């Protein structure tokens, strides 16, 4: 099932980024996983596993639980359990492997236990959505919010990730010279600026570090 999940995730990333370069796709997915669940899962690991699947689909790759959950969210599922439930028939190689290894019962029990934990987690986990220029805490409500709007609550995102309108008085860099502002285009192609690294709340694309060139060209012509 991991093979199918990886292929679906990379296919979706290819549509969003309009590129088939594995390195860029893996970077986008790695950033999404971090933004979605707050856990690091390296782009090189994702790329290597995806390449292994492309070369030999019978080779079973492993994925961390949090990565499977996040990638399921990325392709539009509420959970990894839902992805498994709706795709087991398509993943015929998976079931052939299950039958050969005689672990049907074990897998079924594992999925059941996973589903129970996920349902319990949804009811106890805090969530957040993007509202205008910042994240706010909300309840898990699929009637009110689309599944791709809901993010796992992260206090750091609530406190530090804001959209701002910079000017010549903005502190673009920290005292040590590191960037203090990130930018990206919204769905309309307009530049927007944010106070922390991450993904653009609308497009899901990785934000870029501010540069002196961008400051002088789009924000403050007289910046030194």
Beta strands, then each sheet from edge to edge (+ up, - down):
strand 1: 127-131
strand 2: 134-138
strand 3: 151-152
strand 4: 163-164
strand 5: 182-185
strand 6: 191-194
strand 7: 208-209
sheet 1: 2+ 1- 3+
sheet 2: 4+ 6- 5+ 7-
end
